[in-house]
Amino acid sequence: MSDYVFPYKDASFLISKLLNFDQACLDAGFEDVNTELADAILEEAGRLGTEVFAPLNEVGDKKGATLEQDGVHETPGFSEAYRQYADNGWAALTAGEEFGGQAMPRVLGAATTEIWYSSCTALSLCPLLTTGAVEALAIHGTDELKSAYLPDMISGNWTGSMCLTEPAAGSDLAAVACKAVPEDDHFLVSGQKIYITWGDHQMTENIIHMVLARLPDAPGGVKGISLFLVPKFLLDENGRPGERNDVYCVGIEHKLGIHGSPTCTLSFGDSGGAIGYLVGQPNQGLKAMFTMMNEARQGVGIQGLGVSERSYQQAVVYAKERLQGTRSDGSRYPIFEFPDVRRMLMLMKSGTEAMRALAYLAAAESDLEHTAKDPEKAHKHALRVGLYTPIVKGWLTEFAQELTYLGTQVHGGMGYVEETGSAQFYRDARIMTIYEGTTGIQGLDLAGRKTLGDNGEALQAWLDEMQTTAEDMSTIEGLAVMADALKKAIERGVQARAFLIENGPKDRNAAGAASVNFMMLMGFLCGGWVMGQSALKATQMLEVGEGDVSFLKAKQITAQFYFEHLLPRTVSYLEMVTSGSESMMALDTEQF
Ligand SMILES: Cc1cc2nc3c(=O)[nH]c(=O)nc-3n(C[C@H](O)[C@H](O)[C@H](O)COP(=O)(O)OP(=O)(O)OC[C@H]3O[C@@H](n4cnc5c(N)ncnc54)[C@H](O)[C@@H]3O)c2cc1C
């Protein structure tokens, strides 16, 4: 397996030039943060990723978590790596200062998150869920709960889990059946949760479960779900973990990938009830949980980026070494020289660069939402974040399937055997389109709530902004062809939006049938928009003699490749969107 190195140049270019980070930090009130600090943070994170996390990736795959008498035991080495991560302050990077966080911009959270996922996805899932739990508690918890739990969760002393899924309640959380009965100052929680990521382990002295359950008099469906905080160990009079709570891991799953991440079945209340505390209002649990899920959904999108980047790096190394061509003089040359291998590597390179730019832009929008003083502005940014979230989750993770597939394809037979590690990236990536809301759910979110929900207004504003990028590009001679291609792709986005708005209300299957294709169309369009912006910046920098010439020229070519080989996919996605639901729904049940 080759060494992993974070692509600093690309990250630094995106942060300083695409996001105009120094100015953005001033605008958002991050007064002490600037590009220089960002570079230093990324370098430090990259070192921990390369030296400490990355060597554990294969170890976690080969020796996953195990369930023992005293609970789940994680992969050897994970605990020490996690300790370094927490001790060095990475868990607290973006959390608010009130409870010990460093309040750094989410853009830096996104960039460092890529490092963790490229280095070791299975281990990095643990902090992802803690970050989501912290966010939900910080926004919806009482002051008492916040001061009791947030400092240790933010520091990484304790981890968090997210307990939604039950055997009968997966995508449809209306079916949640876990119960919570009031008793004194708390609730007794009982029932079973399945597939709980890092639901148990020995890495920290406590685990804080965020659990969806129903109060005794709760209405049916999603309107009757409440959120509870259930610690593994109850806090003693000094606020430290004391007595064991009534929640136990009763099984862990054997899975296709992420073997180092324990996927637990948790049983609550087998001995009378696990003590839990209400977070937010009764029956408003889903709202609180959505805070957590939105955070986690963008995080899962970045997992798709992280694993694709690592797969790409390894494919490049292999392609340069593997000799399969013979020249007329008998000398041999590597597969790297074959156009079709270049096609695969360029798809991977341009795809990951587009994913990275989009993930950073989404995080920057989230920063603007959270720091805006004016409620109207905050609302505007929230609407845009709402559009970004299903695309970052849905498109990045779906695209990661293709890019990690290509990573194994570049390796030929060696990609299919486990030795090279390429197969692990492909296997690890597979879950990413499933958890935190399947691709189907992301598509519905984008087409339904986020587009039909406001008659496509927020989306239209975004498409208009993309048009401005295309106009800017068309003023530069060398980018005129790309500008034209971007305008055509934007027009496809406009047509898809119009189709949904016209057909959604009159055909109940129209939005559902179009949704994933619509989300993918938007993903490839957004990729074109961000690669167009990158090409524009690179060209402007080259014109004035600023920056690393080789990097900037490569960026121009990579953007050109994206426009020629990936942006055209918007044509077929639009065709699929507008073909409607008829043939999809026409066959009778028994005809399948
Ligand atoms: C490794 C792993 C880790 C996980 N970690 C966690 C965790 O930490 N916490 C947690 O709570 N859960 C976790 N999950 C559960 C995960 O979030 C669910 O598996 C996921 O939400 C899908 O639910 P399901 O498996 O019941 O599939 P289903 O909901 O049964 O879906 C099956 C198929 O039907 C489609 N479908 C379902 N409903 C609709 C709809 N309305 N419209 C269109 N299509 C639809 C889906 O897209 C999917 O293709 C994890 C799962 C795994 C495998």
The ligand as an ORCA input file, in Angstrom:
! r2SCAN-3c Opt
* xyz 0 1
  C     -22.313      0.241      8.605
  C     -23.540      0.987      8.993
  C     -23.445      2.008      9.928
  C     -24.597      2.689     10.338
  N     -24.516      3.634     11.341
  C     -25.662      4.121     11.878
  C     -25.634      4.918     13.062
  O     -24.581      5.247     13.602
  N     -26.808      5.320     13.591
  C     -28.018      4.984     13.035
  O     -29.042      5.366     13.577
  N     -28.074      4.239     11.913
  C     -26.936      3.798     11.323
  N     -26.984      3.010     10.197
  C     -28.265      2.737      9.586
  C     -28.443      3.466      8.258
  O     -28.587      4.838      8.472
  C     -29.626      2.821      7.543
  O     -29.202      1.550      7.111
  C     -30.121      3.665      6.398
  O     -30.740      4.829      6.874
  C     -31.125      2.916      5.526
  O     -32.106      2.290      6.287
  P     -32.424      0.743      6.040
  O     -31.160     -0.014      6.136
  O     -33.516      0.356      6.937
  O     -32.892      0.682      4.537
  P     -34.369      0.964      4.025
  O     -34.904      2.200      4.631
  O     -35.155     -0.276      4.159
  O     -34.088      1.270      2.492
  C     -33.926      0.238      1.506
  C     -33.975      0.880      0.115
  O     -35.248      1.531     -0.064
  C     -35.046      2.903     -0.399
  N     -36.063      3.731      0.254
  C     -36.512      3.656      1.524
  N     -37.412      4.623      1.752
  C     -37.527      5.343      0.611
  C     -38.302      6.466      0.213
  N     -39.140      7.080      1.025
  N     -38.159      6.911     -1.059
  C     -37.322      6.326     -1.923
  N     -36.563      5.249     -1.600
  C     -36.651      4.789     -0.344
  C     -33.658      3.251      0.094
  O     -33.098      4.330     -0.636
  C     -32.911      1.950     -0.087
  O     -32.418      1.871     -1.387
  C     -25.843      2.360      9.748
  C     -25.925      1.348      8.782
  C     -24.807      0.656      8.421
  C     -24.939     -0.460      7.427
*
